[in-house]
Amino acid sequence: MSALSLRGPVRVVVRTQRRSLWAGAALVALGIAVVIGLRIWVATAHENCADGDTTRCGDHLYLASYARTTAQTFLADGGRVLLGLSLLTGIFVAGPLIARELESGTFRFGWTQSITPARWLAARLAPLALLAAAGTTVLVLVYRWGRSGVLGHSPSDLAWFGDTTYPGLGPVAVAYALFAVAVGALCAVLVRRALPAMALTAVVVGTVMYGFGKRRYELWPTVRDLDLELAERKGGFWAIDSGMLTSSGKELHWQDCLSRGMPGRACMTAKGGVTNFFDYHPASHFWPLQLTETAILLALAAVATALAFRVLRRYHA
């Protein structure tokens, strides 16, 4: 399927959906403007130290400026906002872009103009996938830039592993956007009714987002230290599990004792614990985690896209 053969159908799609595309562009522009505005506000605020401290540098007291704390509060949800935009994109694909035409029967007019079902679907998916990927990439770069300028004293709300920040710091955000487009297309050709297709897309994409958020730490092996202070000195780590080891190497977990209302260490030593262990992801695991999740999402997107074309061909062979 050549790009030339899609040029005409793509122009039709862009023209008929121009209001929605302009709305999407406006959301991207708004996000960029907000981040730039917050970064400028922090840069012009009165601060005495490079880390944003408004008190004397080098002492044990840290007090950030109002501009910095406000910017941190807003940017703490940046990753969640990008996930929300991906979800909206998938819902738009499922409903107004594809299922509505299948439900109303207007697709037949295009197919009588020497446009095959595959070209018809590709003309709807290709431009939107490209725009979604491009827009999300720009937002990720702007968000990373904005976050780096307001971190200050390393607030936990902006930690690299936070559920509300992590999705907006790398290619995972782009993968979610493409995954949502693919799932929206598949749900649309399966259900062929706008509202049910939109609801199904929201459930599927939302479930995948929730699942990765809960089990993301399992995408890459953790690091184990027997000295908690050593792990803390490395900084920026993502704590996963901790407890004690018996002489045979069996793991004992703190929550097992705490759930029984027993003193933690006394309970652990009574069970045979002899040394502490601490499992975590250091900051160096950010990219392995991001790339692994991205690869899985892109593979799922490819499968969903292939199934969408196959289902459409089966229904309208």
PyMOL commands that set and color helices and strands:
alter all, ss='L'
color gray80, all
select helices_A, chain A and resi 3-16+18-44+66-75+78-104+107-111+117-150+156-158+166-168+172-191+194-219+228-234+254-258+264-270+283-315
alter helices_A, ss='H'
color red, helices_A
select strands_A, chain A and resi 223-225+238-246+251-253+273-281
alter strands_A, ss='S'
color yellow, strands_A
deselect
rebuild
show_as cartoon
